[in-house]
Amino acid sequence: MTNLDKAGTFKMGHRTVHRLGYGAMQLAGPGVFGPPKDREAAIAVLRDAVASGVDHIDTSDAYGPHVTNQILRAALHPYPEKLVIVTKVGATRGPEGSWEPAFSAEDIASQVHDNLRNLGIDVLEIVNLRITFDPLRPVEGSIEAPLAALVKLQREGKLRHIGLSNVTAKQVEEGRKMADIVCVQNLYNLVHRNDDSLIDSLAAARIAYVPFFPLGGFSPLQSTTLSEVAKSLDVTPMQVAIAWLLQRSPNILLIPGTSSVPHLRENLAAAELELPADALQALAQL
């Protein structure tokens, strides 16, 4: 079994987690909408992840909607003491699967309560406020109103910690003036590196940075250089992509998603992969 300790740990909120975790988005149906084709297979992936040492799972009640959280509950409740479940708010789903912005105080409260109910818990550990929906184009603008609604729910004891998702550096700065922000979740991987300076500033502040689509999302990363590096090390390109992120900065926490146990184990095995200097130099050119 893979030793996740090889990738190190990082403190997020008041809990310390392994830097390689799991993203549950792919456990819903196609387009993150509706039920999966094989619910038992989805349950098996979650149980295998936790058995392998994963203690950080990313989810949202918008996945399905409700489907992924209900699968999480069926698979793992009562949850292991060390498991940190991170969810997010800021969107609801339309009847055909569209993503609808939902930022009013009432919307935020409703989403928090949906997460609590479907996960079967009394307090959410970390809730990310997702600001925009196009991962390639975070949009500037004040986040004061929806964040204030989340802070109010935190004071009421519905959640312990707050994070931000799909935000700009300026919005992170605004958020940190209003609340103790414990993590930022943005698009970042080998070929999308717009957040380099933000990652470094967050590392200095000991704030976790959690890249979504660390392997390219629904269009997996493809590169001749990446494939050549993987071949030279006798590993897969995706394992190289994960290892590169782990070596990029100590505050990066990864949540690669999959609906397959073999693929899950392949991803987790990257915790033990250390890229040599020549591989890092080649990948830096991407």
Buried (B, 14 or more C-beta within 10 A) or exposed (E): EBEBEBBBBBEBBEBEBBBBBBBBBBBBBEEBBBBBEEBEEBBBBBEBBBEBBBBBBBBBBBBBBBBBBBBBBBBBEEBEEEBBBBBBBBBBBEEEBEBEBBBEBEBBBBBBBBBBBBBBBEEBBBBBBBBBBEBEEBEEEEBEEBBEBBBEBBEEEBBBBBBBBBBBBEBBEBBBEBBEBBBBBBBBBBEBBEBEEBBEBBBEEEBBBBBBBBBBBEEEBEBEBBBBBBEEBEBBBBBBBBBBBBBBEBBBBBBBBBBBBEBBBBBBBBBBBEBEEEBBEBBEEB
